[in-house]
Amino acid sequence: MQLELLAPAKNKEIGIAAINCGADALYIAGPSFGAREAAGNSMDEIAELVSYAHRFGAGVYMTVNTILYENELAEAENLIRKAYEIGCDAIIAQDLGILEMDIPPIRLFASTQTDIRTKEKAQWLESLGFERLILERELSIEQIRDIAKHTDADIETFVHGALCVCYSGQCYLSQKLAGRSANRGSCIQACRSRYDLVDSTGNVLLKDRELLSLKDFNASSRIHDLIMAGVSSFKIEGRLKSISYVKNTVRFYRSLLDDFIDTHKGYSRASWGKTEGGFTPDPDKTFNRGYTTLFLDGVRGKWNSEGSSGSRGEFIGKITTSSTYGSETAIRYNGKGSKTLANGDGVCIINAKGNVTGTRVNRCEKDRIYLNGVFNIENGSLLYRNMNIKFEKELENNPPSRTIHAEVKMKNEGGEYVFEAIADNGFEAEVKLTEIEEIKCTELAKDQKRAEESIKRQIEKKSSIFSFSFSGYPDENIPFIPIAGINKIRRTLADRLNKKVCVYYSEMRQERMEKFGENGKKNRKPINGTYLKGAEISYLNNISNSLSEKLYRKNGAENIRMAYEIEEKNDAELMRTKYCIRYQLGICRKNISDRKLESVIKGDLFLRNNGNLLKLVFDCRNCEMIIKG
């Protein structure tokens, strides 16, 4: 079984860095229809990224994961055709209308925005032609196992990064508040805003708190369990994240997957090459809001980011004293050892009430730290470092090296000397001495030992992405080969191995064309005709064009409501979440620990922000919270 580490790419530069740090595949937005509006890329840049990734056998998946309006269908279809033409390996899609388009036989992945939470939904999407299912992040290991058991499609899950508080594809809060649809890539991230928690009488229970902001996901401790549950692709969130974040996180998860593969038979990497050397990764040292494994164990936890929707970073210590000096604030803290601060570090300070102060370190002295700005900092406040200047420089200046190993032998075939290379990706290439212009003759070397050492030394240098090892000479004496000639042999071997990659992808595309036909619909599994039978097709299905409506009707649906963005509905569910504010505050109706707070609540609970009042409804039977306008 191949295991894939899937990394985000905001742009070509970050994508190349992710490949170099060990990613097996990338997901990237094209010029339009990506679920991160600010992360678009030209097709020319994606083509260059595809060319680079394919050298290592790594995939590039283009996101077309927004819902589409009627006037966008032709443009979206054309974009998918262009993605296929430049060699993209798959399309990540949300809008099911894509399945009704005349598109080439490119692989289709069902985005997490398609809201896959059950085996029935998974089976239906697979029957429509999706070859990979990207599951919701709120699922437990057992729920993931159940879905994987009942489908033949690849299973992909997120393992790291920011968490939406709402089920993916089911959030309409941004559309309600600002007319900017999360399903169209324009989310205003209302879940990171600050709210008052009030009851029906207007009584303020909590004031100005980030009540919907979750910690970041970190499933690094559960990689083994996810693999055993049937996951084959491990996705890092972050198409808006910096290059240092992507480098650090990819390198970290690469080491975890490699450790698993090295100790378990039957598992392999989904791409070629080995990543070695460079910086030592540490996910605590780049952007994070604190970490959680969310619902992986099937148990609810305290998931709120508690005071900071921005980066909290690594915990340094508790502040013991503070005082102001001109335009600076001097602090002392109880941290020690490797977690001492340095000039230029970014810090995050959180007091007992959850209030956050963020700034930079101006200078460090033996007994105190001077912060940029004047702040009233309470003793006992928690000190975090959310930008480690030394680590950032290490990420930039000490990158790992990714190479594909190839073994080279020298043979004598009927009087013709041949150098043969066999790479770890299975490709082979050879060079005959008579092909190399730098070698004028093939007289036997006078000093055989010295000639052998020269060949081995020059062959075992890196060329292109290949690291060569030399393993054997012919039994008889060898000719004298000048250093320039040996170097040309090595470079020629690398060039021919690279060309084999182009042939490989061309043959793969031809095989897929023969199997699935020009429009990708040949030999599909029979459609699961029972999934939609009797189901109410509400705005939650995000039907926003005639093609998606047509697909639902072909699958047995009759009473169809259009997407919330098309027909806004009064009293609609704007969010349904596994996260629950009552549980977070200790006033879960099933287990109230803070009876004092519960006793002052009158009627319903609401979130209030900038004149907007959002009603909280608690579906205790399903352990879910609902937000309504």
C-alpha positions as CSV (number, residue, x, y, z in Angstrom):
1,M,0.0,0.0,0.0
2,Q,1.3,3.4,-1.0
3,L,1.1,6.2,1.6
4,E,0.9,9.7,0.3
5,L,1.9,12.9,2.1
6,L,-0.1,15.7,0.5
7,A,1.1,19.3,1.0
8,P,-0.5,22.7,0.3
9,A,1.0,25.0,-2.3
10,K,0.0,28.6,-2.3
11,N,2.3,29.1,-5.3
12,K,5.0,27.5,-7.4
13,E,7.8,28.4,-5.0
14,I,6.1,26.9,-2.0
15,G,5.1,23.8,-4.0
16,I,8.8,23.2,-5.0
17,A,9.9,23.6,-1.4
18,A,7.2,21.1,-0.3
19,I,8.5,18.5,-2.9
20,N,12.1,19.1,-1.7
21,C,11.0,18.5,1.9
22,G,9.4,15.2,1.1
23,A,5.8,15.7,-0.1
24,D,4.4,13.0,-2.3
25,A,1.8,15.3,-3.8
26,L,0.6,18.9,-3.9
27,Y,-2.8,20.6,-4.1
28,I,-2.9,24.0,-5.6
29,A,-5.5,26.4,-7.0
30,G,-5.6,27.5,-10.6
31,P,-6.6,31.0,-11.6
32,S,-10.2,30.6,-10.4
33,F,-12.7,28.3,-8.6
34,G,-10.4,27.5,-5.7
35,A,-11.8,27.4,-2.1
36,R,-9.1,29.9,-1.1
37,E,-9.8,33.1,-3.1
38,A,-6.4,34.6,-2.3
39,A,-4.4,31.6,-3.5
40,G,-4.8,31.6,-7.3
41,N,-2.1,30.7,-9.7
42,S,-1.6,30.9,-13.5
43,M,-1.7,27.8,-15.6
44,D,1.8,28.4,-16.8
45,E,3.1,28.4,-13.2
46,I,1.2,25.2,-12.4
47,A,2.6,23.6,-15.6
48,E,6.1,24.3,-14.3
49,L,5.3,22.9,-10.9
50,V,3.9,19.7,-12.6
51,S,7.1,19.3,-14.5
52,Y,9.2,19.6,-11.3
53,A,6.9,17.3,-9.2
54,H,6.8,14.6,-11.9
55,R,10.6,14.3,-11.8
56,F,10.1,12.7,-8.4
57,G,6.9,10.9,-9.3
58,A,4.9,13.4,-7.1
59,G,1.4,14.4,-8.0
60,V,-0.2,17.8,-8.5
61,Y,-3.9,18.1,-7.8
62,M,-5.7,21.3,-8.9
63,T,-8.5,22.5,-6.8
64,V,-11.8,23.4,-8.5
65,N,-13.6,23.1,-5.2
66,T,-16.2,25.9,-5.1
67,I,-19.8,25.7,-6.1
68,L,-20.3,27.0,-9.6
69,Y,-22.9,29.4,-10.9
70,E,-24.6,28.9,-14.3
71,N,-22.5,31.5,-16.1
72,E,-19.3,29.8,-14.9
73,L,-19.9,26.3,-16.2
74,A,-18.1,26.7,-19.5
75,E,-15.2,28.4,-17.9
76,A,-14.8,25.7,-15.3
77,E,-15.0,23.0,-18.0
78,N,-12.3,24.7,-20.0
79,L,-10.1,25.1,-16.9
80,I,-10.3,21.3,-16.2
81,R,-9.3,20.6,-19.8
82,K,-6.3,22.9,-19.4
83,A,-5.3,21.2,-16.2
84,Y,-5.4,17.8,-18.0
85,E,-3.3,19.2,-20.9
86,I,-0.5,20.5,-18.6
87,G,-0.3,17.2,-16.8
88,C,-2.2,17.8,-13.5
89,D,-2.9,14.4,-11.9
90,A,-6.3,15.1,-10.5
91,I,-9.0,17.6,-9.9
92,I,-10.3,18.2,-6.3
93,A,-14.0,19.1,-6.8
94,Q,-17.0,20.2,-4.7
95,D,-19.7,21.0,-7.3
96,L,-21.1,17.7,-8.6
97,G,-22.1,19.4,-11.8
98,I,-18.6,18.7,-13.0
99,L,-19.6,15.1,-13.4
100,E,-22.0,16.2,-16.1
101,M,-19.4,18.1,-18.1
102,D,-17.5,16.9,-21.1
103,I,-14.1,16.7,-19.5
104,P,-11.1,14.5,-20.2
105,P,-10.3,11.3,-18.1
106,I,-8.5,13.1,-15.3
107,R,-8.9,11.7,-11.8
108,L,-11.6,13.3,-9.8
109,F,-11.3,13.6,-6.0
110,A,-14.3,14.5,-3.8
111,S,-13.4,17.6,-1.8
112,T,-13.9,17.7,1.9
113,Q,-16.5,20.4,0.9
114,T,-18.7,17.5,-0.3
115,D,-19.3,16.7,3.4
116,I,-18.4,13.1,3.6
117,R,-19.4,11.7,7.1
118,T,-21.1,8.4,6.4
119,K,-20.4,5.3,4.4
120,E,-23.6,5.8,2.4
121,K,-22.4,9.2,1.2
122,A,-19.0,7.8,0.4
123,Q,-20.4,4.9,-1.6
124,W,-22.6,7.3,-3.6
125,L,-19.8,9.6,-4.5
126,E,-17.6,6.7,-5.5
127,S,-20.4,5.4,-7.8
128,L,-20.5,8.8,-9.5
129,G,-16.9,8.5,-10.5
130,F,-14.8,10.0,-7.7
131,E,-11.6,7.9,-7.2
132,R,-10.7,9.6,-3.9
133,L,-12.8,10.7,-0.9
134,I,-11.5,13.5,1.3
135,L,-13.3,13.0,4.6
136,E,-14.6,15.5,7.1
137,R,-12.2,16.4,9.9
138,E,-14.7,15.7,12.7
139,L,-14.7,12.0,12.2
140,S,-13.4,9.4,14.7
141,I,-10.9,6.7,13.8
142,E,-13.8,4.2,14.0
143,Q,-15.9,6.3,11.6
144,I,-13.1,6.6,9.2
145,R,-12.5,2.8,9.4
146,D,-16.2,2.1,8.6
147,I,-16.1,4.4,5.5
148,A,-12.9,2.9,4.3
149,K,-14.2,-0.6,4.8
150,H,-17.3,0.0,2.6
151,T,-15.6,1.7,-0.4
152,D,-12.8,1.0,-2.8
153,A,-11.9,4.6,-3.3
154,D,-8.7,6.1,-1.8
155,I,-9.3,7.7,1.6
156,E,-7.7,11.0,2.4
157,T,-7.8,12.8,5.7
158,F,-6.4,16.0,7.1
159,V,-3.7,15.4,9.7
160,H,-2.5,19.0,10.4
161,G,-3.5,22.6,10.3
162,A,-6.3,25.0,10.9
163,L,-9.8,23.7,11.7
164,C,-13.1,25.1,10.5
165,V,-15.5,25.0,13.4
166,C,-18.3,23.9,11.0
167,Y,-18.6,20.8,8.9
168,S,-16.9,21.6,5.6
169,G,-19.2,22.7,2.9
170,Q,-22.0,23.4,5.4
171,C,-21.0,26.9,6.6
172,Y,-23.2,29.8,5.5
173,L,-22.3,32.3,8.3
174,S,-20.0,34.3,6.1
175,Q,-22.6,34.5,3.3
176,K,-25.2,35.6,5.9
177,L,-23.1,38.3,7.5
178,A,-21.2,39.7,4.6
179,G,-22.5,38.2,1.4
180,R,-19.2,36.3,0.9
181,S,-19.7,32.6,0.5
182,A,-17.4,30.1,2.1
183,N,-18.5,27.7,-0.7
184,R,-17.1,30.2,-3.2
185,G,-13.7,30.7,-1.6
186,S,-14.6,34.1,0.0
187,C,-15.0,33.1,3.7
188,I,-14.6,36.1,6.1
189,Q,-13.6,33.6,8.9
190,A,-16.3,34.7,11.2
191,C,-15.4,31.8,13.4
192,R,-12.2,33.7,14.3
193,S,-14.1,36.8,15.4
194,R,-14.8,37.9,19.0
195,Y,-18.4,37.5,20.4
196,D,-20.4,38.2,23.5
197,L,-22.3,35.3,24.8
198,V,-25.7,36.5,25.9
199,D,-29.0,34.9,27.0
200,S,-32.6,35.8,26.0
201,T,-32.7,38.7,28.5
202,G,-29.6,40.3,27.1
203,N,-27.6,39.3,30.1
204,V,-23.9,39.1,29.1
205,L,-22.4,35.8,30.3
206,L,-19.0,36.2,28.5
207,K,-17.8,39.4,26.8
208,D,-15.5,39.8,23.7
209,R,-14.3,36.2,23.5
210,E,-13.3,34.1,20.4
211,L,-16.0,31.6,21.2
212,L,-15.9,29.8,17.9
213,S,-12.2,29.7,17.3
214,L,-10.7,26.2,17.4
215,K,-7.2,25.0,18.1
216,D,-5.2,23.6,15.2
217,F,-5.4,20.0,14.2
218,N,-2.3,17.8,14.9
219,A,-2.8,14.0,14.3
220,S,0.9,13.2,14.3
221,S,0.5,10.9,17.3
222,R,-2.2,8.9,15.5
223,I,-0.6,8.2,12.1
224,H,-0.4,4.5,12.8
225,D,-4.1,4.3,13.8
226,L,-5.1,6.3,10.7
227,I,-3.2,3.9,8.4
228,M,-4.7,0.9,10.1
229,A,-8.1,2.5,9.6
230,G,-7.5,2.6,5.8
231,V,-6.2,6.1,5.2
232,S,-3.7,6.3,2.3
233,S,-3.4,10.1,1.9
234,F,-2.4,12.4,4.7
235,K,-3.2,16.0,4.1
236,I,-1.6,19.1,5.5
237,E,-3.9,22.2,5.6
238,G,-2.5,25.6,4.6
239,R,-2.9,27.0,1.1
240,L,-2.5,30.5,2.6
241,K,0.4,29.6,4.9
242,S,4.0,30.7,4.5
243,I,6.9,28.8,2.9
244,S,8.5,28.3,6.3
245,Y,5.3,26.7,7.7
246,V,5.0,24.3,4.8
247,K,8.7,23.3,4.9
248,N,8.6,22.6,8.6
249,T,5.3,20.7,8.6
250,V,6.0,18.6,5.5
251,R,9.5,17.7,6.8
252,F,7.9,16.7,10.2
253,Y,5.3,14.4,8.7
254,R,7.7,13.0,6.1
255,S,9.8,11.7,9.0
256,L,6.8,10.1,10.7
257,L,5.6,8.3,7.5
258,D,9.1,7.2,6.7
259,D,9.5,5.7,10.2
260,F,6.2,3.8,9.7
261,I,7.2,2.5,6.2
262,D,10.6,1.4,7.4
263,T,9.1,-0.7,10.2
264,H,6.1,-2.2,8.4
265,K,6.2,-4.5,5.4
266,G,3.9,-3.9,2.5
267,Y,3.9,-0.1,2.7
268,S,5.8,2.4,0.5
269,R,6.1,6.0,-0.4
270,A,3.7,7.3,-3.1
271,S,6.6,9.2,-4.8
272,W,10.3,8.6,-5.6
273,G,13.4,9.8,-3.9
274,K,14.7,10.3,-0.4
275,T,14.8,13.5,1.7
276,E,17.9,13.8,3.8
277,G,19.8,16.4,5.9
278,G,18.8,20.0,6.5
279,F,16.9,21.5,9.4
280,T,15.3,19.5,12.2
281,P,11.5,20.1,12.0
282,D,9.4,21.2,15.0
283,P,5.7,22.0,14.4
284,D,5.6,24.0,17.7
285,K,7.9,26.6,16.2
286,T,5.7,27.7,13.3
287,F,2.1,29.0,13.2
288,N,-0.3,27.3,15.5
289,R,-3.1,28.1,17.8
290,G,-2.3,25.2,20.1
291,Y,-3.1,21.7,19.1
292,T,-5.9,19.2,19.3
293,T,-6.7,15.7,17.9
294,L,-10.4,16.8,17.8
295,F,-12.7,13.8,17.7
296,L,-10.3,11.1,16.6
297,D,-10.9,9.1,19.8
298,G,-14.6,9.5,19.6
299,V,-14.5,11.7,22.7
300,R,-15.4,15.3,23.0
301,G,-12.7,17.6,24.3
302,K,-12.0,21.3,25.0
303,W,-11.2,22.4,21.5
304,N,-11.4,26.2,21.7
305,S,-8.2,28.1,21.0
306,E,-8.8,29.9,24.3
307,G,-7.8,33.5,23.9
308,S,-6.1,33.6,20.5
309,S,-7.3,33.0,17.0
310,G,-3.9,34.0,15.7
311,S,-0.7,32.1,16.2
312,R,0.1,31.2,19.8
313,G,3.3,29.2,19.1
314,E,5.5,27.4,21.6
315,F,5.1,27.9,25.3
316,I,8.1,29.7,26.9
317,G,7.1,30.2,30.5
318,K,5.2,32.4,33.0
319,I,5.9,36.1,33.4
320,T,7.2,36.9,36.9
321,T,7.7,40.7,36.6
322,S,7.1,43.5,34.2
323,S,7.9,47.2,34.0
324,T,8.0,49.9,31.4
325,Y,11.1,51.8,30.2
326,G,10.3,54.6,27.7
327,S,8.8,52.9,24.6
328,E,9.6,49.3,25.8
329,T,8.3,46.9,28.3
330,A,10.8,44.8,30.3
331,I,9.8,41.4,31.5
332,R,11.3,38.5,33.4
333,Y,10.0,35.0,33.0
334,N,10.6,31.5,34.4
335,G,11.6,29.8,31.1
336,K,15.1,28.3,30.7
337,G,17.2,26.0,28.6
338,S,16.6,25.8,24.8
339,K,13.4,27.9,25.1
340,T,15.1,31.2,25.8
341,L,14.0,34.2,23.7
342,A,16.2,36.0,21.2
343,N,16.3,39.4,19.5
344,G,13.6,39.6,16.8
345,D,11.4,36.8,18.2
346,G,7.6,37.3,18.0
347,V,5.8,36.7,21.3
348,C,2.2,36.2,22.4
349,I,1.2,36.9,26.0
350,I,-2.1,35.7,27.4
351,N,-3.4,36.8,30.8
352,A,-5.7,35.0,33.1
353,K,-8.8,36.5,31.4
354,G,-7.7,35.3,28.0
355,N,-6.7,38.7,26.7
356,V,-3.8,38.6,24.2
357,T,-0.9,40.8,23.6
358,G,1.4,40.3,20.6
359,T,4.7,42.0,19.9
360,R,8.4,41.5,19.1
361,V,11.5,41.2,21.3
362,N,13.7,44.2,20.9
363,R,16.7,43.0,22.9
364,C,17.6,40.5,25.5
365,E,19.8,41.1,28.5
366,K,21.0,38.6,31.1
367,D,18.1,39.1,33.5
368,R,15.3,40.6,31.5
369,I,13.7,40.8,28.0
370,Y,12.7,44.1,26.4
371,L,9.6,44.1,24.3
372,N,8.6,46.5,21.6
373,G,5.8,48.7,23.0
374,V,4.3,49.7,26.3
375,F,2.0,47.1,27.8
376,N,0.3,46.5,31.1
377,I,1.3,42.8,31.6
378,E,0.0,41.0,34.7
379,N,2.4,38.7,36.6
380,G,1.5,35.0,35.9
381,S,0.6,35.7,32.3
382,L,1.6,33.0,29.9
383,L,4.4,33.7,27.5
384,Y,4.5,32.1,24.0
385,R,6.9,32.5,21.1
386,N,5.0,32.6,17.8
387,M,8.0,33.6,15.6
388,N,11.4,32.0,16.3
389,I,13.9,34.1,14.3
390,K,16.7,31.6,14.6
391,F,14.5,28.7,13.5
392,E,13.2,30.8,10.5
393,K,16.8,31.4,9.4
394,E,17.5,27.7,9.8
395,L,14.6,26.8,7.6
396,E,15.8,29.3,4.9
397,N,19.5,28.5,5.0
398,N,19.6,24.8,5.7
399,P,17.1,23.0,3.4
400,P,17.1,19.2,3.1
401,S,18.2,17.5,-0.1
402,R,15.9,15.2,-2.1
403,T,17.5,12.8,-4.5
404,I,16.7,9.6,-6.3
405,H,19.4,7.0,-5.9
406,A,20.7,5.1,-8.9
407,E,23.3,2.3,-9.1
408,V,25.8,2.4,-11.9
409,K,27.8,-0.5,-13.4
410,M,30.4,-0.6,-16.1
411,K,30.1,-3.5,-18.6
412,N,31.9,-4.8,-21.6
413,E,29.4,-5.9,-24.3
414,G,31.2,-7.5,-27.2
415,G,34.1,-5.1,-27.0
416,E,31.8,-2.1,-26.4
417,Y,32.1,-0.5,-22.9
418,V,28.7,0.5,-21.5
419,F,27.7,2.3,-18.3
420,E,24.3,1.2,-17.0
421,A,22.3,3.0,-14.4
422,I,19.3,1.4,-12.5
423,A,17.4,4.0,-10.4
424,D,15.3,3.3,-7.3
425,N,12.2,4.4,-9.2
426,G,12.7,1.4,-11.5
427,F,13.9,3.3,-14.6
428,E,17.1,2.3,-16.4
429,A,19.5,4.1,-18.7
430,E,22.8,3.3,-20.4
431,V,25.6,5.2,-22.1
432,K,28.2,3.7,-24.5
433,L,31.7,5.0,-24.4
434,T,31.6,5.6,-28.1
435,E,28.8,8.1,-27.7
436,I,30.9,10.5,-25.7
437,E,32.8,13.0,-27.8
438,E,35.2,13.8,-24.9
439,I,36.6,10.3,-25.2
440,K,38.8,10.2,-28.2
441,C,40.1,6.6,-27.8
442,T,39.6,3.5,-25.6
443,E,43.2,2.5,-24.8
444,L,43.6,0.4,-21.7
445,A,44.6,2.4,-18.7
446,K,48.3,2.0,-17.7
447,D,47.4,2.3,-14.0
448,Q,44.3,0.2,-13.5
449,K,43.7,1.0,-9.8
450,R,44.0,4.7,-10.4
451,A,41.6,4.4,-13.4
452,E,39.0,2.6,-11.3
453,E,39.3,5.1,-8.4
454,S,38.8,8.0,-10.9
455,I,35.7,6.4,-12.4
456,K,34.1,5.7,-9.0
457,R,34.9,9.1,-7.6
458,Q,33.5,11.0,-10.6
459,I,30.4,8.8,-11.1
460,E,29.5,9.1,-7.4
461,K,28.7,12.7,-7.7
462,K,25.2,14.2,-7.8
463,S,23.8,15.0,-11.2
464,S,20.3,16.6,-11.6
465,I,18.2,14.9,-9.0
466,F,20.1,11.7,-9.0
467,S,22.7,10.5,-6.5
468,F,24.8,7.7,-8.1
469,S,26.7,4.9,-6.5
470,F,29.2,2.8,-8.5
471,S,29.1,-0.9,-7.9
472,G,31.2,-2.7,-10.5
473,Y,33.7,-2.9,-13.3
474,P,34.0,-5.5,-16.1
475,D,36.3,-8.5,-15.3
476,E,38.9,-7.5,-17.8
477,N,41.1,-4.4,-17.8
478,I,39.4,-1.1,-18.3
479,P,40.2,1.8,-20.6
480,F,41.6,5.2,-19.6
481,I,38.7,7.7,-19.5
482,P,39.5,11.4,-18.9
483,I,37.6,13.1,-16.0
484,A,35.7,15.2,-18.5
485,G,34.5,12.1,-20.2
486,I,33.4,10.4,-16.9
487,N,31.5,13.6,-15.9
488,K,29.7,13.6,-19.3
489,I,28.7,9.9,-18.8
490,R,27.2,10.8,-15.4
491,R,25.3,13.8,-16.7
492,T,24.1,11.8,-19.7
493,L,22.8,9.0,-17.5
494,A,20.9,11.5,-15.4
495,D,19.4,13.2,-18.5
496,R,18.2,9.8,-19.9
497,L,16.7,8.8,-16.6
498,N,14.8,12.0,-16.5
499,K,13.5,11.5,-20.0
500,K,12.2,8.1,-19.0
501,V,9.9,9.9,-16.6
502,C,8.2,11.8,-19.5
503,V,7.7,8.5,-21.3
504,Y,6.2,7.0,-18.1
505,Y,3.6,9.8,-17.7
506,S,2.7,9.7,-21.3
507,E,2.1,5.9,-21.2
508,M,0.0,6.3,-18.0
509,R,-2.2,8.9,-19.7
510,Q,-2.7,6.6,-22.7
511,E,-3.6,3.7,-20.5
512,R,-6.1,5.9,-18.6
513,M,-7.6,7.1,-21.9
514,E,-8.1,3.5,-23.1
515,K,-9.7,2.5,-19.8
516,F,-12.0,5.4,-19.1
517,G,-12.6,6.9,-22.5
518,E,-12.2,10.5,-23.7
519,N,-14.7,11.9,-21.2
520,G,-13.7,9.7,-18.3
521,K,-17.1,8.0,-17.9
522,K,-16.3,4.6,-19.4
523,N,-16.2,1.6,-17.0
524,R,-17.6,3.5,-14.0
525,K,-19.2,1.6,-11.2
526,P,-23.0,1.4,-11.3
527,I,-24.6,4.4,-9.6
528,N,-26.0,3.8,-6.1
529,G,-29.6,4.6,-6.9
530,T,-30.9,4.2,-3.4
531,Y,-28.9,7.0,-1.7
532,L,-31.2,9.9,-2.7
533,K,-34.4,7.9,-2.7
534,G,-36.9,9.7,-0.5
535,A,-34.2,12.3,0.7
536,E,-35.0,16.0,1.0
537,I,-32.6,17.8,-1.3
538,S,-32.2,21.0,0.7
539,Y,-29.9,24.0,0.4
540,L,-27.3,21.9,2.3
541,N,-26.5,20.0,-0.9
542,N,-25.2,23.2,-2.5
543,I,-26.9,22.9,-5.8
544,S,-26.1,26.1,-7.7
545,N,-26.4,25.3,-11.4
546,S,-28.4,23.3,-13.9
547,L,-25.7,20.6,-14.3
548,S,-25.6,19.7,-10.6
549,E,-29.4,19.8,-10.5
550,K,-29.5,17.4,-13.5
551,L,-27.2,15.0,-11.7
552,Y,-29.4,14.9,-8.6
553,R,-32.5,14.3,-10.7
554,K,-30.7,11.5,-12.6
555,N,-30.1,9.9,-9.2
556,G,-33.7,9.9,-8.2
557,A,-34.2,13.3,-6.5
558,E,-37.4,15.2,-7.2
559,N,-37.9,18.0,-4.7
560,I,-34.8,20.1,-5.0
561,R,-34.0,23.3,-3.3
562,M,-31.1,25.5,-4.6
563,A,-28.0,26.5,-2.7
564,Y,-28.2,29.0,0.1
565,E,-26.2,31.4,-2.1
566,I,-29.0,31.2,-4.7
567,E,-32.1,31.2,-2.5
568,E,-31.3,32.5,1.0
569,K,-33.6,30.8,3.5
570,N,-34.9,32.4,6.7
571,D,-34.1,30.6,10.0
572,A,-31.5,28.5,8.2
573,E,-28.8,26.5,9.8
574,L,-25.8,28.7,9.2
575,M,-23.5,26.2,10.9
576,R,-23.7,22.7,12.4
577,T,-20.7,21.9,14.5
578,K,-19.2,19.0,16.5
579,Y,-17.8,21.7,18.8
580,C,-20.2,22.9,21.6
581,I,-19.9,26.1,23.5
582,R,-21.9,24.6,26.4
583,Y,-19.4,21.7,26.7
584,Q,-16.5,24.1,26.4
585,L,-17.8,26.2,29.3
586,G,-18.6,23.2,31.5
587,I,-22.4,23.5,31.2
588,C,-23.1,20.6,28.9
589,R,-26.7,19.4,29.8
590,K,-25.4,15.9,30.1
591,N,-22.7,16.8,32.6
592,I,-22.9,20.2,34.2
593,S,-19.7,21.1,36.1
594,D,-20.2,24.8,36.4
595,R,-23.6,25.1,38.0
596,K,-23.0,28.7,39.0
597,L,-22.8,29.8,35.3
598,E,-25.8,27.5,34.4
599,S,-27.9,29.1,37.1
600,V,-27.7,32.6,35.6
601,I,-28.7,31.6,32.0
602,K,-32.2,32.8,31.1
603,G,-33.8,31.2,28.1
604,D,-31.7,30.6,24.9
605,L,-28.1,31.5,24.3
606,F,-26.9,33.9,21.5
607,L,-23.6,35.1,20.1
608,R,-23.5,38.9,19.6
609,N,-21.1,40.7,17.3
610,N,-21.2,44.1,15.6
611,G,-25.0,44.3,15.8
612,N,-25.6,40.7,14.7
613,L,-27.3,38.2,16.9
614,L,-26.8,34.5,16.3
615,K,-29.0,31.9,18.0
616,L,-27.4,28.8,19.4
617,V,-29.4,25.6,19.2
618,F,-28.1,22.4,20.9
619,D,-28.9,19.1,19.3
620,C,-27.9,17.0,22.3
621,R,-29.1,13.8,20.8
622,N,-26.4,14.0,18.1
623,C,-24.0,16.0,20.3
624,E,-23.9,18.9,17.9
625,M,-24.4,22.7,18.1
626,I,-26.3,24.7,15.5
627,I,-26.0,28.4,14.8
628,K,-28.9,30.2,13.2
629,G,-29.3,33.8,12.1
